[in-house]
Amino acid sequence: MTLLYVMDPMVAYSRRRAFPGYRGDDEYTNEREKGEWILESVLDAVPDEVETEPDLVAGHPAKAILRYADEHAVDGIVIGSHGREGPARVLLGSVAETVVRRSAVPVTVVRPDE
């Protein structure tokens, strides 16, 4: 099982625009550190008998997930969803929805607990 975290370059771009003086290198480091921390946290929750491989990539989340799946010949994708509905979904877009629509392999969407 591969645990994939995608660093979104738009996060860095948005912060640079909002906070002049941010350097791209600093932001990339921050996003990388965030991704590494999340992957470590998830790895701690995975039972020892489950073989896992963490991976960290940069790119637009949906495109990066789909590209990773193609390049690594994955059998299936499990992806979380924020569960947005209505206008928020239309305005913000949905990584999970894009992955479901464009994936060549089965996708399971996990929604947050209510």
Secondary structure, DSSP 8 states (H G I E B T S, - for coil): -EEEEEE-HHHHHHHHHHSTT--HHHHHHHHHHHHHHHHHHHHHHS-TTS--EEEEEES-HHHHHHHHHHHTT-S-EEEE-----HHHHHHH--HHHHHHHH-SS-EEEE----
